[in-house]
Amino acid sequence: MGLLSAIFVAGSIFVLLQLNGTHQKVNQSTTPTIFIHGYRGTDRSLHGMIRRFDQKYDWATDALTVKVSPTGDISVKGTYSKKADNPLINIVFADNRATVTQQSLWTKKSDALPRRHV
């Protein structure tokens, strides 16, 4: 039983090392992808993943971080180019416990931002 467990662990480690070293290629597009955190989410909820997609895997471009205040005021950090490969936009709500209806209204308001920040 111990030998079988050791073989399983060694095989799992080998597979994980092989998968970690190879990065799949993705299709390039100029269509932005918008990330919105969940209930009680913060700017850190998705930032690590977005940064990995941009810097580690070269799958996308970390384009904009859009912060929406509790009053609906919007501030933007970053740059957005129409020529960017797979641009990623992270929308962060300061009131991260707002209702889905309120977040939908804020998202609609911030949806026009990429067109204004080109």
ABEGO torsion letter per residue (X at the ends): XAAAAAAAAAAAAAAAAAAAABBBBBBBBABBBBBBBBBGBBAAAAAAAAAAAAAAAGABBBABBBBBBAAGBBBBBEBBBAABBGBBBBBBBABAABBAAAAAAAAAAAAAAAAAAX
